[in-house]
């Protein structure tokens, strides 16, 4: 009986270990090695059929990055510099070395976002987005973080932010569900990003289980 009990305990432990999945320190090893401090978020690459998707989404990506503990170059400033250099289209840099960009902007990493899908489902009254987030090093051109968020938001859902909901109630025309779903996709996808230097979890979250590379969520 004692042997059976021990075998049972071992089986439970082993099954638990198998279900945990890889740790962040393993999935994002290059990021932990380089420890980037600053990030430039480039304008999104829009592969969806919605022309306005780039403008609806771009500015919202900065907040979750900052909350993760990274210094993020202000989007408006970044856009002005890129326009002056005739380099507003992020596609120009996607498959090229971005080391020069690190010198020009003084950043350690560049975030590319690719909007694969962005649209409304009229019959189901939903908004759906599928966005890929790719963080590249300006020192080595290595991919430090790569994750895809597939998020659907029901039209009758609030943003989950009391202040935003209050403002939205007063200025309904200014806060659309399409903006909210972009914000939600940012938070859920970048939640797996290891903490930066200005976050209390910096260097302490490596033993946390990393999320799946691609996920779906309905809110």
C-alpha positions as CSV (number, residue, x, y, z in Angstrom):
1,X,0.0,0.0,0.0
2,X,2.9,2.4,0.9
3,X,4.4,1.8,-2.5
4,X,1.1,2.4,-4.3
5,X,0.7,5.7,-2.3
6,X,4.2,6.9,-3.3
7,X,3.7,6.0,-6.9
8,X,0.4,7.9,-6.8
9,X,2.1,11.0,-5.4
10,X,4.9,10.8,-8.0
11,X,2.3,10.5,-10.8
12,X,0.5,13.6,-9.6
13,X,3.7,15.6,-9.3
14,X,4.9,14.5,-12.8
15,X,1.5,15.3,-14.4
16,X,1.6,18.8,-12.7
17,X,5.1,19.4,-14.0
18,X,4.0,18.4,-17.5
19,X,1.1,20.8,-17.5
20,X,3.1,23.9,-16.5
21,X,4.7,24.6,-19.8
22,X,7.9,26.6,-20.5
23,X,9.0,29.4,-18.2
24,X,9.4,33.0,-19.4
25,X,13.1,32.7,-18.9
26,X,13.2,30.0,-21.5
27,X,10.6,31.4,-24.0
28,X,12.1,34.9,-23.9
29,X,15.8,34.0,-23.2
30,X,17.2,36.7,-25.5
31,X,15.1,39.4,-23.8
32,X,16.3,38.4,-20.4
33,X,19.9,38.3,-21.6
34,X,19.8,41.8,-23.3
35,X,17.5,43.5,-20.7
36,X,16.3,46.3,-23.0
37,X,15.3,49.5,-21.2
38,X,13.7,51.5,-24.0
39,X,11.3,50.7,-26.8
40,X,10.2,52.4,-30.0
41,X,6.8,51.3,-31.1
42,X,6.5,51.7,-34.9
43,X,3.2,52.5,-36.6
44,X,1.3,49.2,-37.2
45,X,1.6,47.3,-40.4
46,X,-2.0,47.0,-41.5
47,X,-2.9,43.8,-43.5
48,X,-6.6,44.1,-42.7
49,X,-9.3,45.5,-44.9
50,X,-10.0,48.3,-42.5
51,X,-8.2,51.4,-43.6
52,X,-8.5,53.2,-40.3
53,X,-7.1,50.3,-38.2
54,X,-3.6,51.8,-38.0
55,X,-4.8,55.1,-36.6
56,X,-7.3,53.5,-34.2
57,X,-4.6,51.2,-32.8
58,X,-1.2,53.0,-32.8
59,X,-1.4,55.2,-29.7
60,X,-2.9,52.6,-27.5
61,X,0.1,50.3,-27.5
62,X,2.3,52.7,-25.5
63,X,0.4,52.4,-22.1
64,X,0.8,48.6,-21.5
65,X,4.5,48.8,-22.5
66,X,5.1,51.6,-20.0
67,X,3.2,49.8,-17.3
68,X,5.5,46.8,-17.9
69,X,8.4,49.0,-16.9
70,X,9.8,50.2,-20.2
71,X,10.6,53.7,-21.4
72,X,8.6,54.1,-24.6
73,X,9.2,56.9,-27.1
74,X,6.0,59.0,-27.5
75,X,4.1,58.0,-30.7
76,X,3.6,61.5,-32.0
77,X,7.3,62.3,-31.6
78,X,8.3,59.1,-33.3
79,X,5.9,59.7,-36.2
80,X,7.3,63.2,-36.7
81,X,10.8,61.9,-36.9
82,X,9.8,59.0,-39.2
83,X,8.0,61.4,-41.5
84,X,10.9,63.7,-41.7
85,X,13.0,60.7,-42.8
86,X,10.3,59.6,-45.3
87,X,10.1,56.3,-43.3
88,X,6.6,56.3,-42.0
89,X,5.8,52.8,-43.4
90,X,7.1,50.2,-41.0
91,X,7.2,47.6,-43.8
92,X,10.4,49.3,-44.9
93,X,12.2,48.0,-41.8
94,X,10.5,44.7,-41.1
95,X,12.9,42.5,-42.9
96,X,16.0,44.7,-42.5
97,X,18.5,45.4,-39.8
98,X,17.2,47.9,-37.3
99,X,20.6,48.7,-35.7
100,X,20.7,52.1,-37.3
101,X,17.3,52.9,-35.8
102,X,18.7,52.2,-32.4
103,X,21.4,54.8,-33.0
104,X,18.9,57.4,-34.4
105,X,16.2,57.0,-31.7
106,X,18.5,55.9,-28.8
107,X,16.3,52.8,-28.1
108,X,17.2,49.2,-27.2
109,X,14.4,47.6,-29.0
110,X,11.7,48.2,-31.7
111,X,8.2,46.9,-31.5
112,X,6.5,45.9,-34.8
113,X,2.7,45.3,-34.7
114,X,1.0,43.6,-37.6
115,X,-2.8,43.9,-37.9
116,X,-3.9,40.7,-39.6
117,X,-7.6,41.2,-39.0
118,X,-9.8,44.0,-37.8
119,X,-13.5,44.1,-38.4
120,X,-17.1,44.1,-37.1
121,X,-19.6,41.2,-37.3
122,X,-22.9,42.9,-37.8
123,X,-25.2,39.9,-37.1
124,X,-23.3,39.0,-33.8
125,X,-22.8,42.6,-32.9
126,X,-19.0,42.0,-32.2
127,X,-15.7,43.5,-33.0
128,X,-12.8,41.2,-33.8
129,X,-9.0,41.8,-34.1
130,X,-6.0,39.6,-34.7
131,X,-2.7,41.4,-34.1
132,X,0.9,40.1,-34.0
133,X,3.5,41.8,-31.7
134,X,7.2,41.4,-32.6
135,X,9.9,43.0,-30.5
136,X,13.3,43.2,-32.1
137,X,16.7,44.1,-30.6
138,X,18.5,47.2,-32.1
139,X,21.8,45.7,-30.9
140,X,21.5,42.2,-32.5
141,X,18.4,42.3,-34.7
142,X,17.2,39.2,-32.7
143,X,13.5,38.7,-32.0
144,X,13.0,39.2,-28.3
145,X,9.2,38.7,-28.1
146,X,6.7,37.4,-30.6
147,X,3.1,36.8,-29.8
148,X,-0.3,36.9,-31.5
149,X,-3.6,38.1,-29.9
150,X,-6.9,37.1,-31.4
151,X,-9.6,39.0,-29.4
152,X,-13.3,39.4,-29.9
153,X,-15.3,42.0,-28.0
154,X,-19.1,42.0,-27.7
155,X,-20.6,45.4,-28.5
156,X,-22.5,45.5,-25.2
157,X,-19.3,45.0,-23.1
158,X,-17.7,47.9,-21.2
159,X,-14.0,48.6,-21.3
160,X,-13.3,47.2,-17.9
161,X,-11.9,50.6,-16.8
162,X,-14.3,52.6,-14.6
163,X,-12.8,56.0,-15.6
164,X,-12.9,55.1,-19.3
165,X,-16.5,53.9,-19.0
166,X,-17.5,57.2,-17.3
167,X,-15.8,59.2,-19.9
168,X,-17.3,56.9,-22.6
169,X,-20.8,57.5,-21.2
170,X,-20.3,61.3,-21.5
171,X,-18.5,61.2,-24.8
172,X,-19.8,58.1,-26.5
173,X,-18.8,59.2,-29.9
174,X,-15.1,59.5,-28.9
175,X,-14.7,56.1,-27.3
176,X,-15.7,53.4,-29.8
177,X,-15.7,49.6,-29.3
178,X,-13.0,49.4,-31.9
179,X,-10.6,51.4,-29.8
180,X,-11.5,49.3,-26.8
181,X,-10.9,46.0,-28.5
182,X,-7.4,47.3,-29.6
183,X,-6.6,48.2,-26.1
184,X,-7.8,44.8,-24.8
185,X,-5.6,43.0,-27.3
186,X,-2.6,45.1,-26.2
187,X,-3.1,44.2,-22.5
188,X,-3.8,40.5,-23.0
189,X,-0.9,40.0,-25.5
190,X,1.7,42.1,-23.8
191,X,0.8,40.7,-20.4
192,X,3.3,37.9,-21.2
193,X,6.1,40.4,-21.8
194,X,8.8,40.1,-19.1
195,X,8.9,43.1,-16.8
196,X,11.2,46.0,-17.7
197,X,13.7,47.9,-15.5
198,X,11.1,50.3,-14.1
199,X,8.7,47.6,-12.9
200,X,9.0,46.0,-9.4
201,X,9.0,42.5,-11.0
202,X,12.1,43.3,-13.1
203,X,14.4,40.2,-13.0
204,X,12.0,38.3,-10.8
205,X,9.4,36.9,-13.3
206,X,11.7,34.5,-15.1
207,X,10.2,31.5,-13.3
208,X,6.6,32.4,-14.3
209,X,5.1,30.1,-16.9
210,X,4.9,31.8,-20.2
211,X,1.6,32.0,-22.2
212,X,0.9,30.5,-25.6
213,X,2.5,32.1,-28.6
214,X,-1.0,32.6,-30.1
215,X,-4.2,32.8,-28.1
216,X,-7.9,33.6,-28.6
217,X,-10.2,35.4,-26.2
218,X,-13.8,36.5,-26.3
219,X,-14.9,39.3,-23.9
